[in-house]
Amino acid sequence: MGQIGATARGGSCRLALTDEDHRGRELFIGWCRAAHCEVSIDRMGNIFARRPGTDATLPPVMFGSHLDTVPTGGKFDGVLGVLAGLEMMRTLDDAKVSTLAPLELAVWTNEEGCRFPPGMLGSAVFAGQASIEFGLSRADRAGKTVGEELARLGYASTTLVGGRPVLAFLELHVEQGPELEETNNAIGIVTGSSAVRLYEVVVHGVDCHIGPMPMARRRNSLVGAARVIIEADRIGRAYGDSRSSCNFIDVRPNVNNVIPGQTRFNVDFRNSDQESMTPMEADFHATIERLSGEMDMKIDVRRYWKHGPVSFDPRLTGLLRKTAGRLGHRHKDLVTIGGHDAINMNDCAPSAMVMVPSQAGLSHNEMEYTAIADCEAGANVLLASVLEIAMQPALLETGSLEKVAG
Ligand SMILES: [Zn+2]
C-alpha cells in the first residue's frame, strides 16, 4: 500500500478520491476478494469487506479505518487499522474459524479531510451525523465535489449509507502522540475523544495599492487574519488541556503590489473537557468582535463542524483492557485528541479504539513509524476482542440494536 502515492521522504500521499486513493482502494479490494470477502461500496464510497457468520440474522462486528492520507502523510495512520483487519480475515481463514456474527472490515472515505473538509466524512454520513447530500456536495479547492469524484472513479453507487445495525465498531490506529512511548506501554485503550470545534473565518479588508495608501487608512485583511491567528493560539494555551491551530489560509488576490482585500482561514479548537470548551469558544467570539472594532474590518465567523467530547462504550473498553492484559501487553488508558472514524461510529454502535505507539509521537509526517512488534500486538488485541464479541453477540446485542443509525 505504501508504494502507492509514495513520497520522496518515505511517506505516502493519497488524498481522498484522487487517482492514488483510487489505486489504493482497488488494491485493497483485490486483496479482500482473494481473502474470500464479499465487497460492497455505499453511496459515500465507503468500502465494506464482509466475512459471513454462521447466523445470517446477526448484525456484523465491524472494524477498520481509512486509506486516505494527508499530503505529507506516513504509512501507518489509517492504513494499519485497515490492513490489520485484512490480516485478521486471512488468519481466521487459515485457522478455519467461523464466527456466529458476520465480520465487516470498513474503509471510510475522506477521513483526513485535507481535500474535502471536514474529515471523517464517510463515517459521519454512515452514523447519521451528516446527510448524504452534505457528504456528496463537499468540494475541494478546485470546486470538484465528493459526488463528482466518486462518479469519475467509478464508485458511484446506489447503496444506502448506514441505516443498518452494527453490533460493535472497533478501530486500531497509531497513537499520533508520545504518551505510550514515553510510558513504555504497547497498547492504548482509548476511552473517549476530546471536543473538537472547527471554524471558518473570513476577514474583509480593502484591496489597494501597496504604496500610496497611508498606513492609518489601510484595511489589510492579511494583517487582520494574523491578529486573529495569534489570539487563537493564545486561546489554545489558556484553557487547561486545550489545543488550537490555524492550518489553512487563502489570501486574495495574493499577488505582489496589492494589499490583500480578503483573507479566509480556518481555526481548529480542541479540549478534552467540555466545561473548558465553552469558555474557549466564548473567548474566541469576544476576541473577534474586539479585533473587528479595533481594525475597522468586518470578520465573518462560521462554525462548520463539531464533535465530542465522546465516551466510548465501557463494555468494549473493558473487553480491550482485559484482552491486552491476557495477551501480556502493558497498556494504559488514553483520550484521543485527534479525530477518528470510531468517534462518529459511537453514535450508531458501541465503539472503542486500540492504539499502538508512534515513534517519537510523530504522525501526519512522512517519518511516521510504528515498530512491527507493536503493530502485531495491536492487531492481536483487535482480533481477540472481535472474536469474543462475534462468538458471543449476546454480550452487546441488546444495547446496540437500540442504537441503530438513522
Ligand atoms: Zn487516521
Residues whose N, C-alpha, C, O or C-beta is under 5 A from the ligand:
A	BS01	ZN	D77 G78
